[in-house]
């Protein structure tokens, strides 16, 4: 997996967001907000290929969670990021 390098996080009014323009020329813009843990993962894993185990290790290293909880959260993060076009 790799984070889509065409998208950038911006901080607007204290919120971390990614703004995605429609690729088909229509006038549709989508905004995705990233919470603290989503932003941490986005920043740590950007610019390189990564696997789910690396996501898990970042979560374990940063938060007081066991591997099972970290795996559940990592899978949810990856699924949501893929659904929103942030992970290719």
C-alpha atoms as a printed R data frame, in Angstrom:
   type eleno elety resid chain resno       x      y       z
1  ATOM     1    CA   UNK     A     1   0.000  0.000   0.000
2  ATOM     2    CA   UNK     A     2   1.018  3.598  -0.448
3  ATOM     3    CA   UNK     A     3  -0.558  6.893   0.548
4  ATOM     4    CA   UNK     A     4  -1.691  8.883  -2.480
5  ATOM     5    CA   UNK     A     5   1.101 11.448  -2.902
6  ATOM     6    CA   UNK     A     6  -1.092 13.747  -5.000
7  ATOM     7    CA   UNK     A     7  -3.058 14.666  -1.878
8  ATOM     8    CA   UNK     A     8  -1.812 16.881   0.929
9  ATOM     9    CA   UNK     A     9  -3.033 17.479   4.464
10 ATOM    10    CA   UNK     A    10  -3.923 21.049   5.319
11 ATOM    11    CA   UNK     A    11  -4.861 22.521   8.676
12 ATOM    12    CA   UNK     A    12  -7.923 24.740   8.434
13 ATOM    13    CA   UNK     A    13  -9.547 26.237  11.531
14 ATOM    14    CA   UNK     A    14  -7.727 23.706  13.697
15 ATOM    15    CA   UNK     A    15  -8.900 20.698  11.652
16 ATOM    16    CA   UNK     A    16  -6.562 18.465   9.639
17 ATOM    17    CA   UNK     A    17  -8.188 17.916   6.263
18 ATOM    18    CA   UNK     A    18  -7.462 16.542   2.827
19 ATOM    19    CA   UNK     A    19  -9.248 18.266  -0.050
20 ATOM    20    CA   UNK     A    20  -9.826 16.166  -3.143
21 ATOM    21    CA   UNK     A    21 -10.899 17.662  -6.434
22 ATOM    22    CA   UNK     A    22 -13.001 15.596  -8.810
23 ATOM    23    CA   UNK     A    23 -10.813 13.914 -11.419
24 ATOM    24    CA   UNK     A    24 -13.499 13.788 -14.105
25 ATOM    25    CA   UNK     A    25 -13.806 17.550 -14.569
26 ATOM    26    CA   UNK     A    26 -17.073 17.907 -12.678
27 ATOM    27    CA   UNK     A    27 -17.404 20.554 -10.001
28 ATOM    28    CA   UNK     A    28 -17.288 18.173  -7.051
29 ATOM    29    CA   UNK     A    29 -14.909 18.539  -4.154
30 ATOM    30    CA   UNK     A    30 -14.649 16.154  -1.234
31 ATOM    31    CA   UNK     A    31 -13.087 16.937   2.117
32 ATOM    32    CA   UNK     A    32 -11.791 14.247   4.467
33 ATOM    33    CA   UNK     A    33 -10.977 15.171   8.066
34 ATOM    34    CA   UNK     A    34  -8.200 13.290   9.866
35 ATOM    35    CA   UNK     A    35  -8.259 12.843  13.626
36 ATOM    36    CA   UNK     A    36  -5.060 12.752  15.683
37 ATOM    37    CA   UNK     A    37  -4.295  9.053  15.185
38 ATOM    38    CA   UNK     A    38  -5.205  9.122  11.466
39 ATOM    39    CA   UNK     A    39  -2.892 12.104  10.983
40 ATOM    40    CA   UNK     A    40  -0.090 10.351  12.884
41 ATOM    41    CA   UNK     A    41  -0.354  7.298  10.617
42 ATOM    42    CA   UNK     A    42  -0.649  9.464   7.497
43 ATOM    43    CA   UNK     A    43   2.519 11.382   8.391
44 ATOM    44    CA   UNK     A    44   4.567  8.365   9.491
45 ATOM    45    CA   UNK     A    45   3.696  6.219   6.479
46 ATOM    46    CA   UNK     A    46   3.647  8.807   3.667
47 ATOM    47    CA   UNK     A    47   6.152  8.584   0.853
48 ATOM    48    CA   UNK     A    48   6.761  4.839   0.923
49 ATOM    49    CA   UNK     A    49   5.111  1.473   0.533
50 ATOM    50    CA   UNK     A    50   3.908 -0.098   3.755
51 ATOM    51    CA   UNK     A    51   2.073 -3.150   5.040
52 ATOM    52    CA   UNK     A    52  -0.612 -3.492   7.686
53 ATOM    53    CA   UNK     A    53   1.949 -4.753  10.212
54 ATOM    54    CA   UNK     A    54   3.751 -1.401  10.034
55 ATOM    55    CA   UNK     A    55   0.492  0.408  10.790
56 ATOM    56    CA   UNK     A    56   0.005 -1.882  13.791
57 ATOM    57    CA   UNK     A    57   3.517 -1.208  15.075
58 ATOM    58    CA   UNK     A    58   3.054  2.568  14.836
59 ATOM    59    CA   UNK     A    59  -0.149  2.308  16.872
60 ATOM    60    CA   UNK     A    60   1.444  0.051  19.500
61 ATOM    61    CA   UNK     A    61   4.453  2.351  19.759
62 ATOM    62    CA   UNK     A    62   2.400  5.521  20.127
63 ATOM    63    CA   UNK     A    63  -0.619  4.415  22.154
64 ATOM    64    CA   UNK     A    64  -1.110  2.024  25.054
65 ATOM    65    CA   UNK     A    65  -2.905 -0.685  23.073
66 ATOM    66    CA   UNK     A    66  -2.334 -4.397  22.699
67 ATOM    67    CA   UNK     A    67  -1.727 -6.018  19.330
68 ATOM    68    CA   UNK     A    68  -5.332 -7.176  18.869
69 ATOM    69    CA   UNK     A    69  -6.714 -3.663  19.429
70 ATOM    70    CA   UNK     A    70  -3.999 -2.133  17.237
71 ATOM    71    CA   UNK     A    71  -4.786 -4.625  14.445
72 ATOM    72    CA   UNK     A    72  -8.504 -3.800  14.599
73 ATOM    73    CA   UNK     A    73  -7.779 -0.069  14.451
74 ATOM    74    CA   UNK     A    74  -5.180 -0.484  11.702
75 ATOM    75    CA   UNK     A    75  -7.556 -2.455   9.491
76 ATOM    76    CA   UNK     A    76 -10.305  0.140  10.058
77 ATOM    77    CA   UNK     A    77  -7.895  2.995   9.211
78 ATOM    78    CA   UNK     A    78  -6.660  1.315   6.024
79 ATOM    79    CA   UNK     A    79 -10.208  0.483   4.913
80 ATOM    80    CA   UNK     A    80 -11.399  4.055   5.486
81 ATOM    81    CA   UNK     A    81  -8.345  5.564   3.792
82 ATOM    82    CA   UNK     A    82  -8.793  3.288   0.762
83 ATOM    83    CA   UNK     A    83 -12.506  4.070   0.577
84 ATOM    84    CA   UNK     A    84 -11.676  7.775   0.445
85 ATOM    85    CA   UNK     A    85  -8.883  7.413  -2.124
86 ATOM    86    CA   UNK     A    86  -6.093  8.314   0.292
87 ATOM    87    CA   UNK     A    87  -4.383  4.918   0.031
88 ATOM    88    CA   UNK     A    88  -3.680  3.329  -3.342
